[in-house]
Amino acid sequence: MEFIEGKCPKCQGVLQIPGDRDKIICMYCGEEIETAAAVKQEETQKQADAEKKKKDERAYERDYQMAIEGVPKILFNMDQPLVNFKKGLYEGAFRKHYMQHIVTLEAIESVYQMAEDKDRVLNDLSMAVVEKARKELEPVTRKGPRSQKIMDFNMGLVVFAIPTILEYKGESSDPLADRILELWNKEFPQHHVGKATFADINGGFRRKFCYITTAVCESLGKPDDCYELTLLRNYRDQYLANQDGGEAIIKEYYDIAPTIVKRINKRTDRREVYESIWEQYLSPCIKLIEEDKNTECQEIYSQMVRELQKEYLF
């Protein structure tokens, strides 16, 4: 016997209807229904499903295009990131940047939610950022300017772009931030870039600055918002402060560091002293942080404080 598929107009139950029947009793709701009505209901539903699928596909393509074009702009279209990364300026600059890219963030989340292959979407969006960086670096052939440009990109990525993506707090936010950083660090392995939220970074402005590292960087002509200081402050706030006894170490450090800096500054050879501190302690620390060797960095940093304490306080 041949069966045809239909749908009950009353309860929407899917039915297998014998081909020789004009009427049947619905097995779900018990109502008597005409075969023609059940078949028509099924055809109407299939047509509605097809139209919805086309509409969803159009929405996906639209949002995908918005996301793939917009995600690099989160990093590369920002208003003076180095200038605005200062206490009193950062929060307002970040909020403005976030709102400028909210449409892109919404498109990213929409695509991620609809995608069957979410991993492919993450790769596509992340590679769009990396490829934009490649394009920006193409005309920069000299090693020094190229390295500086990459460091500027890193700064913008760490303090504005990644925090902007994370601030949206969608299902796509953390996976996308992680994938961008994974591909970015593979493309530019000279400096390892880590993940931080806006709250993490902004909270750092409310704490005392790192006296010794700040003094060293100033003596070497580095600005207060330079890559190295930012990296070390993030290490202090995001790693050291979360270790057992970490807060106590930080507190002890801030009890003695100002005096150490004052006594070094009284010396006529203070520049040489700061250069020695940089080469012996801080530069190795930065390299270890970039390599995710946080414990080793803590050991070197603690050694620096102990030896400077012995040299300048006792």
C-alpha positions as CSV (number, residue, x, y, z in Angstrom):
1,M,0.0,0.0,0.0
2,E,1.3,3.5,-0.8
3,F,1.5,6.1,1.9
4,I,1.6,9.8,1.6
5,E,2.9,12.3,4.2
6,G,0.6,14.8,5.7
7,K,0.2,17.0,8.8
8,C,-2.8,17.3,11.0
9,P,-4.3,20.8,10.7
10,K,-5.4,20.6,14.3
11,C,-2.3,19.5,16.3
12,Q,0.4,19.7,13.6
13,G,1.3,16.1,14.1
14,V,3.1,14.4,11.1
15,L,1.1,11.6,9.7
16,Q,1.6,8.7,7.2
17,I,-1.7,8.5,5.4
18,P,-2.8,5.4,3.3
19,G,-3.2,6.6,-0.3
20,D,-6.7,5.2,-0.7
21,R,-8.2,7.1,2.2
22,D,-10.2,10.3,1.9
23,K,-10.4,10.8,5.6
24,I,-8.4,9.5,8.6
25,I,-8.4,9.8,12.4
26,C,-5.3,11.7,13.7
27,M,-3.3,9.4,15.9
28,Y,-2.2,12.3,18.1
29,C,-5.3,14.3,18.8
30,G,-8.1,11.9,17.7
31,E,-9.7,14.4,15.3
32,E,-11.2,13.2,12.0
33,I,-9.4,15.1,9.2
34,E,-9.6,15.0,5.4
35,T,-6.5,13.7,3.6
36,A,-6.4,16.6,1.2
37,A,-6.3,19.1,4.1
38,A,-3.5,17.1,5.8
39,V,-1.5,17.0,2.6
40,K,-2.0,20.7,2.0
41,Q,-0.9,21.5,5.5
42,E,2.3,19.5,5.0
43,E,3.0,21.3,1.7
44,T,2.4,24.7,3.3
45,Q,4.7,23.8,6.2
46,K,7.5,22.7,3.8
47,Q,7.1,25.9,1.8
48,A,7.3,28.0,5.0
49,D,10.4,26.0,6.1
50,A,12.1,26.6,2.8
51,E,11.4,30.3,2.9
52,K,12.7,30.5,6.5
53,K,15.8,28.6,5.5
54,K,16.4,31.1,2.6
55,K,15.8,34.0,5.0
56,D,18.3,32.6,7.5
57,E,20.9,32.0,4.8
58,R,20.5,35.6,3.6
59,A,20.8,36.8,7.2
60,Y,23.9,34.6,7.8
61,E,25.6,35.9,4.6
62,R,24.8,39.5,5.5
63,D,26.1,39.2,9.1
64,Y,29.1,37.1,8.0
65,Q,30.1,39.9,5.6
66,M,29.7,42.5,8.3
67,A,31.7,40.5,10.8
68,I,34.6,39.6,8.4
69,E,34.9,43.3,7.4
70,G,34.3,44.7,10.8
71,V,36.5,42.5,13.1
72,P,39.9,43.9,11.8
73,K,38.5,47.4,12.4
74,I,38.2,46.7,16.1
75,L,42.0,46.7,16.1
76,F,43.0,49.0,13.3
77,N,40.3,51.7,13.5
78,M,40.9,53.2,16.9
79,D,41.5,56.7,18.1
80,Q,45.1,57.2,19.4
81,P,45.4,54.0,21.6
82,L,48.8,55.0,23.0
83,V,47.6,58.5,23.9
84,N,44.4,57.3,25.5
85,F,46.0,54.5,27.5
86,K,46.3,56.7,30.6
87,K,44.5,57.0,33.9
88,G,41.6,59.4,33.4
89,L,41.5,58.8,29.7
90,Y,41.3,55.0,29.2
91,E,37.8,54.3,30.5
92,G,36.1,56.9,28.3
93,A,38.2,56.0,25.3
94,F,37.4,52.3,25.7
95,R,33.6,52.9,26.1
96,K,33.7,55.1,22.9
97,H,35.6,52.4,21.0
98,Y,33.3,49.7,22.2
99,M,30.1,51.5,21.1
100,Q,31.7,52.3,17.7
101,H,32.0,48.5,17.1
102,I,28.8,47.2,18.7
103,V,27.2,46.5,15.3
104,T,30.2,44.3,14.4
105,L,30.1,42.5,17.7
106,E,26.4,41.8,17.2
107,A,27.1,40.5,13.7
108,I,29.9,38.2,15.1
109,E,27.6,36.8,17.7
110,S,24.8,36.2,15.2
111,V,27.1,34.4,12.8
112,Y,28.6,32.3,15.6
113,Q,25.1,31.3,16.8
114,M,23.9,30.3,13.3
115,A,27.0,28.6,12.1
116,E,27.1,24.8,11.8
117,D,30.9,24.9,11.8
118,K,31.7,27.4,14.5
119,D,35.4,26.6,14.4
120,R,35.6,27.7,10.8
121,V,34.0,30.9,11.6
122,L,36.5,31.6,14.4
123,N,39.3,30.9,12.0
124,D,37.9,33.1,9.3
125,L,37.4,36.1,11.6
126,S,40.8,35.7,13.3
127,M,42.6,35.4,10.0
128,A,40.9,38.6,8.8
129,V,42.7,40.4,11.7
130,V,46.1,38.7,11.0
131,E,45.9,39.4,7.2
132,K,45.1,43.0,7.8
133,A,48.2,43.3,10.0
134,R,50.3,41.6,7.2
135,K,48.9,44.1,4.7
136,E,49.7,47.1,7.0
137,L,53.3,45.7,7.5
138,E,54.0,45.1,3.8
139,P,55.5,48.5,3.1
140,V,57.6,48.5,6.3
141,T,60.7,46.7,5.3
142,R,63.3,48.0,7.8
143,K,63.6,45.9,10.9
144,G,63.4,48.7,13.5
145,P,60.3,50.4,12.2
146,R,58.7,47.1,11.5
147,S,59.3,45.9,15.1
148,Q,57.9,49.1,16.5
149,K,54.8,48.9,14.4
150,I,54.2,45.3,15.6
151,M,54.6,46.5,19.2
152,D,52.1,49.3,18.5
153,F,49.7,46.7,17.1
154,N,50.3,44.5,20.2
155,M,49.4,47.4,22.4
156,G,46.2,48.2,20.6
157,L,45.3,44.5,20.6
158,V,45.9,44.0,24.4
159,V,44.3,47.2,25.7
160,F,41.5,47.9,23.3
161,A,40.7,45.2,20.7
162,I,40.6,42.0,22.8
163,P,38.9,43.8,25.8
164,T,36.3,45.1,23.4
165,I,35.5,41.6,22.1
166,L,35.4,40.2,25.6
167,E,33.2,43.1,26.9
168,Y,30.4,42.0,24.6
169,K,30.1,38.8,26.7
170,G,28.5,36.7,24.0
171,E,29.0,33.0,23.4
172,S,31.5,34.0,20.7
173,S,33.5,36.4,22.8
174,D,36.0,34.2,24.6
175,P,36.5,31.7,21.8
176,L,37.1,34.5,19.3
177,A,39.5,36.3,21.6
178,D,41.4,33.1,22.2
179,R,41.6,32.2,18.5
180,I,42.8,35.7,17.5
181,L,45.5,35.6,20.1
182,E,46.5,32.0,19.1
183,L,46.9,33.0,15.4
184,W,48.4,36.4,16.2
185,N,51.1,34.9,18.5
186,K,51.9,32.3,15.8
187,E,52.2,35.1,13.2
188,F,54.2,37.5,15.4
189,P,56.2,35.2,17.9
190,Q,58.6,38.0,18.9
191,H,56.2,39.2,21.6
192,H,53.6,36.9,23.2
193,V,50.3,38.8,23.6
194,G,48.0,37.7,26.4
195,K,44.2,38.1,27.1
196,A,42.8,40.7,29.5
197,T,39.4,42.2,30.0
198,F,38.6,45.9,30.3
199,A,37.9,45.4,34.0
200,D,41.3,43.8,34.5
201,I,43.1,46.7,32.7
202,N,41.1,49.5,34.1
203,G,41.5,48.1,37.6
204,G,45.2,48.3,37.2
205,F,45.0,52.1,37.0
206,R,43.5,52.2,40.5
207,R,46.6,50.6,42.0
208,K,50.0,52.0,42.6
209,F,52.4,51.8,39.6
210,C,55.5,49.7,39.5
211,Y,58.1,52.1,41.0
212,I,61.3,50.4,39.9
213,T,60.3,49.3,36.4
214,T,58.7,52.7,35.8
215,A,62.0,54.4,36.9
216,V,64.0,52.1,34.7
217,C,61.8,52.7,31.7
218,E,61.9,56.4,32.2
219,S,65.7,56.4,32.3
220,L,65.7,54.5,29.0
221,G,63.4,57.0,27.4
222,K,60.3,54.7,27.3
223,P,56.9,56.3,27.9
224,D,54.7,55.4,30.8
225,D,52.3,53.5,28.5
226,C,55.1,51.5,26.7
227,Y,54.7,47.9,25.8
228,E,57.1,46.7,28.5
229,L,55.5,48.5,31.4
230,T,52.1,47.5,30.3
231,L,53.2,43.9,30.1
232,L,54.8,43.9,33.6
233,R,51.8,45.7,35.1
234,N,49.4,43.1,33.6
235,Y,51.7,40.4,34.9
236,R,51.5,41.9,38.4
237,D,47.7,42.3,38.4
238,Q,46.6,39.2,36.5
239,Y,49.2,36.6,37.6
240,L,51.2,37.6,40.7
241,A,48.2,39.0,42.6
242,N,46.3,35.7,42.1
243,Q,49.1,33.5,43.5
244,D,49.2,32.3,47.1
245,G,50.9,35.1,49.0
246,G,51.0,37.2,45.9
247,E,49.2,40.2,47.5
248,A,51.6,40.1,50.4
249,I,54.6,40.2,48.0
250,I,53.1,43.2,46.1
251,K,52.4,45.0,49.4
252,E,56.0,44.4,50.7
253,Y,57.4,45.5,47.3
254,Y,55.5,48.9,47.5
255,D,56.7,49.4,51.0
256,I,60.4,49.3,50.0
257,A,60.4,50.2,46.2
258,P,59.9,54.0,46.6
259,T,63.0,54.3,48.9
260,I,65.1,52.2,46.6
261,V,64.2,54.4,43.6
262,K,64.9,57.6,45.7
263,R,68.4,56.3,46.7
264,I,69.3,55.3,43.1
265,N,68.1,58.7,41.8
266,K,70.6,60.4,44.2
267,R,73.5,58.6,42.5
268,T,75.5,60.3,39.7
269,D,75.6,56.9,37.8
270,R,71.9,56.3,38.2
271,R,71.5,55.8,34.4
272,E,74.1,53.0,34.4
273,V,72.3,51.5,37.4
274,Y,69.0,51.5,35.7
275,E,70.5,50.0,32.5
276,S,72.0,47.2,34.6
277,I,68.6,46.5,36.2
278,W,67.0,46.4,32.8
279,E,69.6,44.0,31.3
280,Q,69.9,41.8,34.3
281,Y,66.3,41.5,35.5
282,L,63.6,43.3,33.6
283,S,64.4,42.3,30.1
284,P,64.7,38.6,31.0
285,C,61.4,38.9,33.0
286,I,59.6,40.4,29.9
287,K,60.9,37.5,27.7
288,L,59.7,34.9,30.3
289,I,56.2,36.5,30.5
290,E,56.0,36.4,26.7
291,E,56.9,32.7,26.8
292,D,54.2,32.1,29.5
293,K,56.9,31.2,32.0
294,N,55.3,33.2,34.8
295,T,56.9,31.3,37.7
296,E,60.4,31.8,36.4
297,C,59.6,35.5,36.0
298,Q,58.5,35.7,39.6
299,E,61.8,34.2,40.7
300,I,63.9,36.7,38.8
301,Y,61.7,39.6,39.9
302,S,61.9,38.6,43.5
303,Q,65.7,38.2,43.2
304,M,65.9,41.7,41.8
305,V,64.0,43.2,44.8
306,R,66.1,41.2,47.3
307,E,69.4,42.3,45.8
308,L,68.3,46.0,45.4
309,Q,67.0,45.9,49.0
310,K,70.4,44.6,50.2
311,E,72.3,47.2,48.1
312,Y,70.2,50.3,48.9
313,L,68.4,49.7,52.2
314,F,71.0,48.0,54.4
